[in-house]
């Protein structure tokens, strides 16, 4: 039996709805639009009810008549928009059924969809700003030193001014000294204030505010996208490290060069043990399973985690801490914040791995307040060796963050934070300090 409608694919299922909404928004009658593009009103009616496929010249004609880009009527143009709306749905804890209505919402109400997406982007941007400012205000050593300098100098200026104002019997020699001190301290205060303002107004991005040696190194690594073909192609020749450091010796401080040498020598050692080409081939065949790869190549899991993080195509993040829990290396990944100065969330698998040496931990995690972007987190302790009695072996925690695939099997997601100061977790027993985002319903701190 014949049917009047041709089935449409999911990718095209809402194109007709978008055409109808754009037409109605412009106050254009269906018959008038059909006349302008040279088709019958009945055929346009089938299109607008998603019962006819549309593409090619007809789509171009409709888009031109409505005064919009052709891609505005098709699925491809709205993929990013649907992604943003998906984040908004997750942040609002909408049901799966409600979240799946995003495409229909975009098709019927494109203006409201754009407004909601813009609001979600702004919220995400503000969250990142709060994280950065909270981290900086609480623990940035350069900011703390600058504030101390400002307060000390202001106190000196005030003290000198009070002496001059209260004692009218000062001899000329002492007056000259106090005036000179006041002039000197005032200049120092102005310079400190200008320096502080300049520091706070530095542009955002990986290179922003690179004052400490660790930040210099992070900026350097980000500029190279954490990938060093010169070292990889040298197959473990440490001379490649010397060559790279020589190129940037004048741009980096001595302390930064010391830290960077350690990082690059680790890359060199890893490249000598396990070539990236071999890793790429292996994950093409069997996927990025760190334990399976470690078994296949006969190397420690920690080394595999570092090698996977060095592959730009995976878009993975990497966090390394020492035995004290201090983060000594970070490769950021969008959707997961690693504080620069503040202490990190103790719920990360990274820190649990230090307490179960020899074990590889795996969890799917997502940070609270960030739209719950999900990551497959693999963590293990990288143990060194010691040759002295009663001397603990050096240990480092290594955690790889792989963006969870959209089609991955359903799995429980552990909600973690970035740092306690901006974490909304109400019942966390590991909380160290109150959150600046905390509300009245939150549980008291546990000690």
Beta strands, then each sheet from edge to edge (+ up, - down):
strand 1: 317-322
strand 2: 327-331
strand 3: 361-367
strand 4: 374-383
strand 5: 395-403
strand 6: 413-416
sheet 1: 2+ 1- 5+ 4- 3+ 6+
end
